[in-house]
Amino acid sequence: MLSLLVPGLGHLYAGDAGRGAVVWLATRVATAGLLEAAVAIGGRPGLAVQTAGAVAVWAIAAAGAARTARRASPHYTLRWYNHGLVYLGICAGIAVVTVPWHALLGDTVAEMRRVPNDTMAPALVAGDHVYAVPRRGGDVGRGDIVVYRKWGTGYIKRVAGVGGDTLAMRGGVLSVDQRPVREPYAIHAGEGESVDRRFAWQRPFVADSLGGAHMPAYAPTAATWGPIVVPAGEYFLLGDNRGESIDSRYTGFVADSEIIARPVMISFSVEPRSLHLRWGRFGQRVEE
């Protein structure tokens, strides 16, 4: 039972602390490998492989703990760690160290990320949990959905422009180098022509043809701005749900080094208020 709570804890209870530590580490590595396999296979088959593998890993850990308990001497002397407070402390410690451990694994294997809001709806909605594969070099292109880290926080948005692009929006219609872009994924409800002081960062990047930073009449809104030129090594990102998204329109360009991963598959999804599972979204690929 303890092994089902934390793999390796059952071994500790049964008196084999060393094996318990090894089991816990092996379980973490196996879980990361299953996550990577699920992403590689993709879709619901990948999700099924990951789920079945996780059940098998936990079952093996529990069976191993049971064997250790059966082999223990009936005259077993309790060790210092055979105490309820120690078990609780280990559970609490595992909960704390899981975050940096997961962050470490995130540099090399897929990791799961929760979508907190609807700024990328309908592609991703609040309550989705997605597998994101780390970026291993290579270029990022227009239309890609990416995970980036800014001010210590992770965000998911779509790339609207890359270095050298001249971007503009007129009434919600995006253009790149004066050519309108077809965006079937975009939602414009609530976008409007609102003004925000955070748009002021755009002024130094206004295209020279319009006077650049010296253009006194430049008054960008949420749905009408630019043309602005994206610097080399930078990206301009937008949320698909334009009226709900705080994106590059407000916060500026995103550096190449800040883009860390790419979401590829929805592992599961739960409606935040009712907590009902959205079964239809399980295993869906994140379409770009």
ROMI-753826 format. One record per residue: residue number from 0; chain; residue in one letter; x, y, z of N, C-alpha, C in turn. Coordinates in steps of 0.05 Angstrom, whole numbers. Each point is the difference from the previous one (the first is absolute). Layout:
# ROMI-753826
NUM,A,a,X,Y,Z,X,Y,Z,X,Y,Z .
...
END
This chain:
# ROMI-753826
0,A,m,17,-24,0,-17,24,0,17,25,0 .
1,A,l,22,0,16,18,23,1,14,4,-27 .
2,A,s,5,-22,-14,14,1,-26,-18,13,-21 .
3,A,l,-26,-3,3,-19,12,-18,-1,30,5 .
4,A,l,6,9,24,1,28,7,25,13,-11 .
5,A,v,23,-12,8,26,9,-10,17,-25,-5 .
6,A,p,6,-7,-25,16,-23,-5,27,1,16 .
7,A,g,6,-23,13,24,-1,17,-6,4,30 .
8,A,l,-23,12,6,-7,4,28,-7,-26,14 .
9,A,g,-11,-19,-16,-6,-26,11,25,-15,8 .
10,A,h,21,2,-16,25,-13,6,12,12,26 .
11,A,l,-2,26,3,10,13,24,-15,-10,24 .
12,A,y,-26,-2,-2,-16,-10,22,8,-29,8 .
13,A,a,7,-16,-21,7,-28,5,29,-3,8 .
14,A,g,15,23,3,27,-2,11,23,1,-20 .
15,A,d,-6,5,-26,21,1,-20,1,28,-12 .
16,A,a,12,19,15,0,28,-9,16,4,-25 .
17,A,g,22,-14,-4,16,3,-24,-15,-8,-25 .
18,A,r,-13,-23,1,-16,-9,-23,-23,19,-5 .
19,A,g,-12,11,21,-21,19,-3,8,25,-16 .
20,A,a,24,10,6,11,23,-14,4,-6,-30 .
21,A,v,11,-24,-5,5,-9,-28,-27,-2,-15 .
22,A,v,-20,-12,13,-26,-3,-13,-12,27,-6 .
23,A,w,2,19,18,-11,26,-5,13,13,-24 .
24,A,l,27,0,-1,15,11,-23,-7,-14,-26 .
25,A,a,-1,-26,1,-7,-15,-24,-28,6,-10 .
26,A,t,-18,4,18,-27,7,-7,-2,27,-14 .
27,A,r,16,19,11,0,27,-13,11,-1,-28 .
28,A,v,22,-15,-4,11,-3,-27,-19,-14,-19 .
29,A,a,-13,-22,10,-19,-14,-17,-24,17,-7 .
30,A,t,-9,16,19,-23,18,-6,7,20,-22 .
31,A,a,25,11,2,8,19,-20,3,-13,-27 .
32,A,g,10,-25,-1,2,-15,-25,-27,-6,-12 .
33,A,l,-20,-7,16,-27,-5,-10,-12,25,-11 .
34,A,l,5,23,13,-10,25,-11,11,6,-27 .
35,A,e,26,-5,-3,13,5,-26,-11,-19,-21 .
36,A,a,-5,-25,7,-11,-20,-18,-28,8,-9 .
37,A,a,-16,10,19,-28,8,-6,0,23,-21 .
38,A,v,19,18,3,1,22,-19,9,-10,-27 .
39,A,a,20,-18,0,10,-10,-26,-21,-16,-15 .
40,A,i,-16,-16,14,-21,-15,-13,-23,18,-8 .
41,A,g,-8,18,19,-20,19,-6,-28,-10,2 .
42,A,g,-19,19,4,-28,-7,1,-8,-18,23 .
43,A,r,-24,-12,-3,-9,-18,21,16,-25,4 .
44,A,p,11,-12,-22,18,-23,4,24,7,19 .
45,A,g,12,23,-4,22,9,17,-9,3,29 .
46,A,l,-24,12,3,-10,4,27,-6,-27,13 .
47,A,a,-10,-19,-15,-5,-27,11,25,-14,8 .
48,A,v,21,3,-16,26,-12,7,11,12,26 .
49,A,q,-2,27,2,10,13,24,-16,-9,25 .
50,A,t,-26,-2,-2,-17,-7,23,6,-29,8 .
51,A,a,1,-18,-20,6,-28,7,27,-4,12 .
52,A,g,20,15,-11,27,-1,11,1,10,28 .
53,A,a,-14,22,6,1,11,27,-13,-19,20 .
54,A,v,-22,-13,-8,-13,-20,18,20,-23,5 .
55,A,a,14,-9,-21,19,-22,4,23,7,18 .
56,A,v,10,25,-3,22,9,17,-8,0,29 .
57,A,w,-24,12,6,-9,1,28,-5,-28,11 .
58,A,a,-11,-18,-17,-6,-27,9,26,-15,6 .
59,A,i,20,3,-16,26,-13,5,12,10,26 .
60,A,a,-2,26,5,11,12,25,-15,-12,24 .
61,A,a,-26,-2,-2,-16,-11,23,6,-29,4 .
62,A,a,3,-16,-22,6,-28,3,28,-4,13 .
63,A,g,19,17,-9,27,-2,12,-1,6,30 .
64,A,a,-15,20,8,-2,6,29,-13,-23,15 .
65,A,a,-20,-13,-12,-13,-23,13,20,-23,4 .
66,A,r,17,-5,-20,20,-21,2,20,7,23 .
67,A,t,8,25,1,19,9,21,-12,-5,27 .
68,A,a,-26,7,3,-13,-4,26,-2,-29,8 .
69,A,r,-6,-18,-20,-2,-28,6,27,-12,9 .
70,A,r,22,11,-11,26,-11,6,11,11,27 .
71,A,a,-13,20,10,10,12,25,-3,-19,23 .
72,A,s,19,1,19,-1,-17,24,-24,7,17 .
73,A,p,-12,-21,12,-23,6,18,10,15,25 .
74,A,h,26,0,4,11,14,23,12,27,-8 .
75,A,y,-10,11,-22,11,25,-11,0,22,22 .
76,A,t,22,13,2,2,23,19,-5,26,-15 .
77,A,l,-18,15,10,-7,25,-13,24,19,-2 .
78,A,r,4,12,-23,21,19,-4,-10,28,6 .
79,A,w,19,19,-1,-8,27,7,-20,11,-20 .
80,A,y,1,-10,-25,-18,10,-20,-27,-14,-1 .
81,A,n,-4,-20,17,-26,-14,1,-19,15,19 .
82,A,h,-8,23,-9,-17,18,16,-19,15,-19 .
83,A,g,-24,3,9,-20,14,-17,8,27,-8 .
84,A,l,13,15,18,8,27,-7,21,1,-21 .
85,A,v,17,-21,-1,21,-2,-21,-14,-5,-27 .
86,A,y,-20,-17,0,-14,-6,-26,-13,26,-10 .
87,A,l,-13,14,18,-13,25,-8,20,20,-10 .
88,A,g,23,1,14,21,19,-9,11,-7,-27 .
89,A,i,2,-26,-6,10,-9,-26,-20,8,-22 .
90,A,c,-26,-4,6,-21,7,-20,1,30,-5 .
91,A,a,3,16,21,2,29,-4,25,8,-15 .
92,A,g,22,-13,6,25,6,-13,-1,-7,-30 .
93,A,i,-13,-23,-6,-3,-8,-28,-16,21,-15 .
94,A,a,-21,10,13,-17,20,-14,16,25,-6 .
95,A,v,19,7,18,16,25,-4,21,-4,-22 .
96,A,v,14,-23,1,22,-4,-19,-10,-8,-27 .
97,A,t,-25,-8,-3,-10,-8,-26,1,23,-20 .
98,A,v,-4,25,10,-1,23,-18,28,5,-13 .
99,A,p,22,3,16,26,3,-13,9,-24,-16 .
100,A,w,-7,-24,9,7,-25,-15,-14,1,-27 .
101,A,h,-26,8,0,-15,1,-25,12,22,-18 .
102,A,a,8,22,12,12,21,-16,26,-9,-13 .
103,A,l,16,-17,15,25,-11,-10,-6,-18,-24 .
104,A,l,-20,-18,4,-7,-18,-22,-11,14,-24 .
105,A,g,-12,24,5,-12,15,-21,19,9,-21 .
106,A,d,26,1,6,20,8,-19,6,-22,-20 .
107,A,t,-8,-25,6,8,-22,-17,-23,-17,-9 .
108,A,v,-22,-1,15,-23,-17,-8,-25,17,1 .
109,A,a,-22,-12,-10,-26,13,1,-9,4,29 .
110,A,e,-14,21,4,-12,5,27,-29,9,-3 .
111,A,m,-15,-3,21,-28,7,-1,-4,29,10 .
112,A,r,-16,15,-14,-6,27,8,-30,4,0 .
113,A,r,-10,15,21,-28,6,2,-6,26,-14 .
114,A,v,-22,1,-15,-9,25,-13,-18,15,20 .
115,A,p,7,23,10,-15,13,21,-24,17,-9 .
116,A,n,-1,7,-26,-20,19,-9,-7,-6,-29 .
117,A,d,-18,17,-12,-10,-5,-27,13,18,-20 .
118,A,t,24,10,5,12,19,-19,8,-14,-26 .
119,A,m,2,-27,0,6,-14,-25,-23,-16,-10 .
120,A,a,-24,6,9,-24,-14,-9,-5,7,-30 .
121,A,p,-10,-19,-15,-9,-26,7,21,-22,-1 .
122,A,a,25,6,-9,21,-21,-2,5,-12,28 .
123,A,l,3,18,20,4,-8,27,-18,16,19 .
124,A,v,-13,-14,19,-18,14,17,7,-5,29 .
125,A,a,-10,16,18,6,-2,29,-8,-28,9 .
126,A,g,19,-13,14,-5,-27,10,13,-22,-17 .
127,A,d,10,8,-24,16,-19,-15,27,-5,13 .
128,A,h,9,-24,-1,28,-7,8,14,-11,-24 .
129,A,v,22,14,-8,13,-7,-25,28,-11,5 .
130,A,y,8,-18,-18,28,-9,-1,15,20,-17 .
131,A,a,22,10,10,17,19,-15,28,-12,-3 .
132,A,v,9,-1,-25,27,-10,-5,20,24,0 .
133,A,p,22,-3,13,19,22,2,12,7,-27 .
134,A,r,6,25,-4,12,9,-25,29,-8,0 .
135,A,r,7,-14,-21,28,-10,-3,13,13,-24 .
136,A,g,2,26,1,11,15,-22,-20,2,-23 .
137,A,g,9,10,-22,-18,3,-23,-16,26,1 .
138,A,d,-10,7,-23,-15,25,-3,-28,-3,9 .
139,A,v,-12,23,8,-28,2,7,-13,15,-22 .
140,A,g,-22,-11,-11,-13,13,-23,-27,13,7 .
141,A,r,-9,16,-18,-26,13,3,-22,-22,2 .
142,A,g,-18,4,17,-22,-19,4,6,-21,21 .
143,A,d,25,-3,8,7,-20,21,-12,8,27 .
144,A,i,-11,-19,14,-8,4,28,24,-8,18 .
145,A,v,8,18,17,24,-4,16,-4,6,29 .
146,A,v,17,-12,17,1,7,28,24,18,4 .
147,A,y,-3,22,13,23,17,5,-1,9,30 .
148,A,r,23,8,9,2,8,28,9,30,1 .
149,A,k,-16,16,14,6,28,3,-7,8,28 .
150,A,w,18,14,13,-2,9,28,-5,-23,18 .
151,A,g,13,-23,-6,-2,-23,17,-26,-16,-2 .
152,A,t,-17,7,-20,-26,-14,-3,-2,-11,-28 .
153,A,g,-12,-23,-3,-4,-12,-26,-26,8,-13 .
154,A,y,1,4,-26,-24,8,-16,-1,-17,-25 .
155,A,i,-24,-2,-11,-4,-14,-26,-14,19,-19 .
156,A,k,13,6,-22,-12,18,-20,8,-10,-28 .
157,A,r,-10,14,-21,6,-7,-27,19,21,-13 .
158,A,v,19,-9,-15,19,18,-13,-14,14,-24 .
159,A,a,-1,26,2,-12,16,-22,21,12,-18 .
160,A,g,24,5,10,21,12,-16,28,-7,10 .
161,A,v,19,-2,-18,28,-7,6,18,24,-7 .
162,A,g,25,-2,7,19,21,-5,0,9,-29 .
163,A,g,-2,27,-4,-1,11,-27,-27,5,-11 .
164,A,d,-21,-12,12,-27,4,-9,-10,28,7 .
165,A,t,-17,11,-18,-14,25,6,-29,-7,5 .
166,A,l,-9,4,24,-27,-9,9,-18,24,3 .
167,A,a,-25,-5,-6,-21,21,5,-26,-14,4 .
168,A,m,-19,14,13,-27,-10,4,-19,22,-5 .
169,A,r,-20,-5,-16,-21,20,-5,-27,-12,5 .
170,A,g,-14,9,20,-26,-11,7,1,-29,6 .
171,A,g,22,-10,12,2,-28,7,12,-17,-21 .
172,A,v,5,11,-24,12,-16,-22,30,4,0 .
173,A,l,14,-22,4,30,1,1,12,-1,-28 .
174,A,s,21,16,-4,15,-1,-25,29,-3,6 .
175,A,v,14,-15,-17,29,-3,1,12,10,-26 .
176,A,d,17,20,2,12,12,-24,-21,9,-19 .
177,A,q,-21,12,11,-22,12,-15,-19,-20,-14 .
178,A,r,3,-26,8,-17,-21,-11,-18,-10,22 .
179,A,p,-27,1,-3,-18,-10,21,5,-30,5 .
180,A,v,-2,-7,26,4,-28,7,-27,-13,7 .
181,A,r,-4,-24,-11,-25,-15,6,4,-13,27 .
182,A,e,-18,5,19,2,-11,27,-26,-13,8 .
183,A,p,-6,-24,-10,-25,-13,6,-3,-7,30 .
184,A,y,22,-1,14,0,-7,28,-6,23,19 .
185,A,a,1,25,-11,-3,24,17,-29,5,8 .
186,A,i,-4,9,25,-26,9,10,3,30,6 .
187,A,h,-19,16,-11,2,29,3,-21,12,18 .
188,A,a,-17,-17,12,-20,10,18,13,14,24 .
189,A,g,-9,25,5,10,15,22,27,13,-5 .
190,A,e,10,-2,-25,26,12,-6,-2,30,1 .
191,A,g,-17,12,-16,-5,29,0,24,17,-6 .
192,A,e,-4,26,2,21,19,-5,9,14,26 .
193,A,s,3,-17,21,8,11,26,28,11,-1 .
194,A,v,5,20,16,27,13,2,12,-8,27 .
195,A,d,26,-5,0,13,-8,25,28,13,0 .
196,A,r,8,11,22,26,13,2,23,-19,-5 .
197,A,r,-5,-26,3,21,-20,-5,7,-2,-29 .
198,A,f,-16,11,-18,6,0,-29,23,19,-7 .
199,A,a,8,17,19,20,20,-6,26,-11,-8 .
200,A,w,6,-25,8,26,-12,-8,4,-3,-30 .
201,A,q,-23,1,-15,1,-4,-29,13,23,-15 .
202,A,r,-2,24,11,8,24,-14,28,-1,-12 .
203,A,p,21,-9,14,27,-1,-12,2,-19,-23 .
204,A,f,-19,-18,-3,2,-21,-21,-19,5,-24 .
205,A,v,-13,23,0,-18,7,-22,17,3,-25 .
206,A,a,-10,-11,-23,15,0,-25,9,28,-7 .
207,A,d,24,3,-11,11,26,-8,-18,14,-20 .
208,A,s,-14,-16,-16,-17,13,-21,-22,17,12 .
209,A,l,-6,-5,26,-20,15,14,12,20,20 .
210,A,g,25,4,-2,13,19,18,12,-12,25 .
211,A,g,-3,-26,3,13,-14,23,-8,12,26 .
212,A,a,19,2,18,-4,10,27,-9,30,0 .
213,A,h,5,14,-23,-7,28,-1,-28,5,-9 .
214,A,m,-15,-21,-4,-28,3,-10,-18,8,24 .
215,A,p,-7,25,3,-15,9,24,-28,-10,0 .
216,A,a,-12,-7,-22,-28,-8,-1,-4,-30,4 .
217,A,y,21,-14,5,-3,-29,3,-15,-7,25 .
218,A,a,-24,-12,-3,-18,-6,23,-10,-28,-3 .
219,A,p,15,-20,8,-8,-28,-4,-23,-8,18 .
220,A,t,-16,-19,-9,-21,-12,16,3,-30,0 .
221,A,a,-17,-15,13,2,-29,1,-3,-12,-27 .
222,A,a,-17,12,-17,-6,-11,-26,12,15,-24 .
223,A,t,12,23,5,12,16,-21,27,11,10 .
224,A,w,22,-9,-13,26,9,9,20,-6,-23 .
225,A,g,24,12,3,21,-4,-20,-3,18,-24 .
226,A,p,16,-4,-21,19,-23,-2,25,4,18 .
227,A,i,8,-22,12,24,-1,17,19,-21,-11 .
228,A,v,26,4,3,20,-19,-11,11,-17,23 .
229,A,v,-1,-26,-4,10,-19,20,30,-2,-2 .
230,A,p,15,6,22,29,-2,-2,10,-28,-4 .
231,A,a,24,-3,-10,12,-27,-3,2,-14,27 .
232,A,g,-5,-26,0,2,-15,25,-23,3,19 .
233,A,e,-22,14,-10,-23,5,17,-25,-11,-15 .
234,A,y,-22,-4,16,-25,-9,-11,-23,17,10 .
235,A,f,-21,1,-15,-24,14,8,-22,-22,3 .
236,A,l,-11,-3,24,-18,-21,6,-28,11,7 .
237,A,l,-20,-15,-9,-28,7,5,-15,-23,11 .
238,A,g,-20,5,17,-19,-21,9,-21,-2,-21 .
239,A,d,-11,-24,-4,-21,-4,-20,-26,14,8 .
240,A,n,-6,1,26,-23,14,10,7,29,6 .
241,A,r,0,16,-21,12,27,1,-11,18,22 .
242,A,g,-26,-2,5,-12,18,20,7,-8,28 .
243,A,e,12,-24,5,6,-10,27,31,-1,4 .
244,A,s,15,5,-20,29,-6,1,17,25,5 .
245,A,i,17,-3,21,21,20,4,25,-12,-13 .
246,A,d,8,11,-23,21,-12,-15,20,21,-9 .
247,A,s,14,-4,-23,20,19,-8,-10,28,-6 .
248,A,r,-26,2,-5,-11,27,-4,4,17,26 .
249,A,y,0,-13,23,2,13,25,28,-2,12 .
250,A,t,13,-23,-3,24,-6,15,26,2,-17 .
251,A,g,-3,3,-27,24,3,-16,8,-27,-13 .
252,A,f,23,1,-14,10,-23,-13,10,-21,19 .
253,A,v,1,-25,-9,11,-22,15,26,-9,-12 .
254,A,a,21,-1,16,27,-8,-10,0,-29,-7 .
255,A,d,18,-7,-19,3,-27,-9,7,-18,24 .
256,A,s,16,9,18,8,-16,23,-22,-5,20 .
257,A,e,-22,16,-2,-22,-3,19,-20,-22,-9 .
258,A,i,1,-8,-25,-17,-21,-10,12,-27,7 .
259,A,i,-15,-16,17,12,-24,12,-12,-26,-9 .
260,A,a,-25,0,-10,-13,-25,-6,-22,4,-20 .
261,A,r,-12,-23,-8,-22,0,-19,-21,-20,9 .
262,A,p,-25,9,6,-21,-18,8,-8,-18,-23 .
263,A,v,-3,-26,5,-6,-18,-23,-25,-16,4 .
264,A,m,-9,-5,25,-23,-17,4,-14,6,27 .
265,A,i,-26,-1,0,-16,4,24,-2,-27,14 .
266,A,s,12,-2,24,-1,-26,15,-27,-4,12 .
267,A,f,-11,20,13,-27,-2,10,-11,28,4 .
268,A,s,-26,3,4,-12,26,3,-23,-1,19 .
269,A,v,-2,20,18,-21,1,19,-12,28,1 .
270,A,e,-26,2,1,-14,26,1,6,12,27 .
271,A,p,12,24,2,9,11,25,-21,3,21 .
272,A,r,-25,8,-8,-20,6,20,-15,-26,9 .
273,A,s,-10,-15,-20,-15,-24,7,18,-24,6 .
274,A,l,25,1,-8,19,-22,3,-8,-25,-17 .
275,A,h,-17,4,-20,-7,-21,-18,22,-5,-19 .
276,A,l,6,-26,-5,21,-6,-19,-10,4,-29 .
277,A,r,17,12,-17,-7,4,-28,12,-24,-15 .
278,A,w,-14,-22,-1,12,-24,-11,7,4,-30 .
279,A,g,-15,16,-14,6,4,-28,26,13,-6 .
280,A,r,12,14,20,25,14,-5,24,-18,7 .
281,A,f,-4,-22,14,21,-18,8,15,-10,-25 .
282,A,g,27,3,0,16,-10,-22,0,16,-25 .
283,A,q,-14,23,0,0,17,-24,27,13,-5 .
284,A,r,8,0,-25,25,14,-7,-5,30,1 .
285,A,v,20,15,7,-2,29,-1,6,9,-28 .
286,A,e,-21,7,-14,2,6,-28,9,29,-4 .
287,A,e,18,4,-19,10,27,-6,-13,11,-25 .
END
